[in-house]
Amino acid sequence: MRPGAGLLIALAALGGCWWPLEIAPPALQKIALCLPTGWALKALHQLISFGSGFEAVLVPLAVLLGFGAAANLLAARFFRS
């Protein structure tokens, strides 16, 4: 296994990729919202499980855009040639 694979698996579990966050303890639910996977799965769960419309996923999408912008800024800073 590659060195980063264990970290990725742990972050996926914390983000809710292995089980629905609704059955997780409240502390784990808060931790999941610190990760992009938590927000992505929250939006997906709203659409699939609850049949919500697009307006229900606007906040998670905005947060994911923020994660993406932050990642791009970090990449631009650290990978300048």
C-alpha positions in Angstrom: 0.0 0.0 0.0 1.3 3.5 -0.8 2.1 5.8 2.1 -0.7 8.2 1.5 -3.4 5.5 0.9 -3.9 4.9 4.6 -4.5 8.7 5.2 -6.9 8.8 2.2 -8.9 5.8 3.6 -9.1 7.4 7.1 -10.2 10.8 5.6 -12.8 9.0 3.5 -14.2 7.2 6.5 -14.3 10.5 8.5 -16.0 12.2 5.6 -18.9 9.7 5.5 -17.9 7.6 2.5 -18.3 4.4 4.4 -21.6 4.9 6.2 -24.3 7.6 6.4 -23.4 10.4 8.7 -26.8 10.4 10.2 -25.9 7.2 12.2 -22.6 8.6 13.3 -22.1 10.3 16.7 -22.5 14.1 16.7 -18.8 14.7 17.1 -18.0 12.7 14.0 -20.7 14.6 12.1 -19.0 17.8 13.0 -15.6 16.4 11.9 -17.1 15.3 8.6 -18.0 18.9 7.7 -14.3 19.9 7.9 -13.7 17.7 4.9 -14.8 18.1 1.3 -16.1 14.5 1.2 -18.5 15.3 4.1 -20.0 18.2 2.1 -20.2 16.3 -1.1 -22.0 13.4 0.5 -24.3 15.7 2.4 -25.4 17.2 -1.0 -25.7 13.8 -2.6 -27.7 12.4 0.3 -30.1 15.4 0.1 -30.8 14.7 -3.5 -31.0 10.9 -3.4 -32.4 10.0 0.0 -34.6 12.9 0.7 -35.6 13.9 -2.9 -34.7 17.5 -2.3 -34.3 19.9 -5.1 -31.3 21.9 -6.3 -31.8 24.6 -3.7 -31.0 22.1 -0.9 -27.5 21.6 -2.3 -26.5 25.2 -2.9 -24.7 25.6 0.5 -22.7 22.3 0.1 -21.8 23.3 -3.5 -20.6 26.7 -2.3 -18.5 25.1 0.4 -17.0 22.7 -2.2 -16.2 25.7 -4.4 -14.4 27.2 -1.5 -12.4 24.0 -0.9 -11.5 24.0 -4.6 -10.5 27.6 -4.6 -8.3 27.1 -1.5 -6.7 24.1 -3.0 -5.9 26.0 -6.2 -4.4 28.9 -4.3 -2.2 26.5 -2.3 -1.2 24.7 -5.5 -0.3 28.0 -7.3 1.8 29.1 -4.3 3.7 25.9 -3.8 4.1 24.7 -7.4 5.3 27.8 -9.1 8.1 27.2 -11.4 
